C-alpha cells in the first residue's frame, strides 16, 4: 500500500514531463531541436525556443546561461514561469538550462513577428574585472564545499556562470588558506529516457570536470595543494546555484577545502 | 657686384634648403645595422595620411640595439619585418618596393621564410610571390604538436596535404610527413604592447579555464601575442623569431631580451593625421598615439570607455567648429564618427564561428556587433585571449587561393563544432599550437591600430585594402551594411 502511494506520487511528478501541459512552477525536461527567433533588441537579444514534442508546447529557453546551437539537438531543463509578457512569443522557462547534444538538427530561424525579445542584461553571476579592487572574504574559515556546474556531458567552464562560481571559490581559498583542496567531478551516468532518447553522461566526464577545475585553481593559486577525484552515478542535490534544477545539480564539480 | 646683388636671394635659398633638410622625412626603409637614432616622435606618410610612433623616454640610439642589428647570419633584424613606416609591421607594397630597389637582394627575401619555399630558385621573383603580393612570411610549425603550456599534447586530428603549390609541405624535408607544416602569415605589428599584454579578467572564456601564468614573471598571460598563440610571453616570441626569421643559431642573451622588451614596451603607434580629415587629435577628438600612451590598458569598452570613442566629439561638430573645416574635412569627420557608432552598434548574426559561437555559451547564432570581439578600449583587440575562427583561413569561408597550400583536417575524436569530421584549411592556426581539432582555423585577433600603413589585412593577407576587410565581413555574416556604412567603417579604420 505504501509502495503504491510512492508510485502514485512519482507518476504525479512525472506527468508534467510528458502528456500534460505544464503549469507554473513545473519542472520540464525534454530533448528537441532549437529554434532561433531573430527578435532584435540589440546585442545578445535573440530568442531561443524549443518545442516539447510530447505536449506540443513551445517554450522560451533564452535565459539559459549556456545557449543552444541551431545545428544541434538540445536538452532543455527548466521551470515554467508565470511570466505573461512572453517577449519571445512563448511560455518562459526560468531558471532554465539548454545543453547542446550531438544529434544534428535542421537549423531554423523565425523572424521577430512582432516579438521584442529581451534587451541584454548582464547576468548576476558575472566576473569582476581584475582592475576592480575586491574585498577578500572574511573569516573565520572552516571546511567548506563550492560547487561548479556544467552542461550535459561537457567539462567546459561556462562564461558568466561556472567561471563566476569557480572564481568565488578561488577568492575564498586565497583568503582561507586551507591545507588542501579536493576537487571531485561528478557525472550523471545513470541512463534516463528523455523524449524517447536515452541520455547518460560519459563516466570520464567526471574526471574531466575535476581536472579542468583543478587546473584553473592551480593557475589562480600557484602552490595550492589539490587532489582530484571522480564520482559517477551522480544524484540530484539541493544546491542553490543549480537554481532548483535537478539535472543541473547532478552535473557538477565540488571544490572542498580541508584544513 | 653681381654677388652682392643676389646676396639676399642666396640667403633665402639657403634658408629654404635648410628648412627642407630639417623637415625632410626620414628614409622609409630601416636597414638592419644602419645605426640611426629612433626619435621620440617618428612620422611617416601613408595613403590615408600620416602615422606616428611615439617612443616614451626617447630618442634611442639603435646602434648595437638587438632589435635593429642583424644578429643572425641572414642579414635581417627584427626591424626588417617590423618597419616604422608600416605601423611596425610590413606592407606588401613595401616588400615590392624593396624588391625593386635591391633586385631581390635585400635580406627580407631570405630563402628560409622570405620566399614561398627555400627549395625554389631564389633569384626569381615568382619564388617570393606570397611576400610580394600579400606580405606573407613562411611559418614552419612542428608536426605533430607535442607540447603546449608546458604539458604534453597528442593532436586529436590528422593533417593531410591536398595541394602544395610551393613545395614546402611535401618531399623529404617539408610537410607533415617530414615533421613540419608550413603556413603563410602576415607579420603582426610590434607596437602598443602595453595593450596586447594586458589582462582584463582572470579567465579565458573561449577555453573555459583560468589564464595560464607567464613562465618567467608568474603574471597571467594575455594570450594575444601571436597569430596561433604559441608564445607565452615576449621572451618566447623573441626566441621563436630570432631562431626562425633571423636564423640565429644561438640564444638571445637576457640583456638582449631586456633591451628589445624595453623598446617594444615604450613604443606607441597610431594614425596621427588624416589626408581627408586633418589632425586626428583636433576638434575634440583624441586620435593618435598619445592617447594610447596615456591610457590604462585592458579595459572592456562595454563597461568603461567605449571602443573608438576617441572620435565621439566628431558626432556633433558645432557650427563654429564646422566653419573652420573644409566641406570635405567636415564630411570625413562625420563619417568617422558614424563609423565608430556602426562598429559598436550595428548588430548582425554571428554564426558558426568557433571561439564565439562555441563553446563559450553565447549560442549559435548570436546577435552582436564588431565590438563583441574587438572589445578593448583604445585598441580594438580582445580583452580575453582572442583566438576565434572567422573563416579567413578555412573553407568554405576563405577566398580561393591557388598559391597557398591546402590541408585536409580530420578530427579523430569529436567532430569540429561547425566544420564536421573532415574539412579543408590553408592554415589550421591555433590548432597547430594546441593540437585540438576544435581550434582549427582560429587566429588571434590583433590590434586595430596603425591599419592605414600596413595593408593587406587578416593573417593571410586575404583583404587587399580596408574596403576588402569590410567586404569580407559582409559576405561572411550577411550583415547588410549600407554603402554609407561600409565607407564609414573604412574611414574609421583609416584613422586608427
Interface residues (C-beta under 8 A of the other chain):
Chain A: X36 X38 X40 X42 X43 X44 X45 X46 X48 X65 X66 X67 X68 X69 X70 X71 X102 X109 X127 X129 X130 X131 X151 X154 X155 X156 X157 X158 X159 X160 X161 X162 X163 X166 X167 X170 X212 X215 X216 X217 X219 X220 X222
Chain B: X199 X200 X201 X202 X203 X205 X208 X209 X210 X211 X212 X213 X218 X220 X296 X298 X299 X300 X303 X347 X349 X352 X357 X358 X359 X360 X361 X362 X363 X364 X365 X366 X367 X368 X369 X372 X414 X417 X418
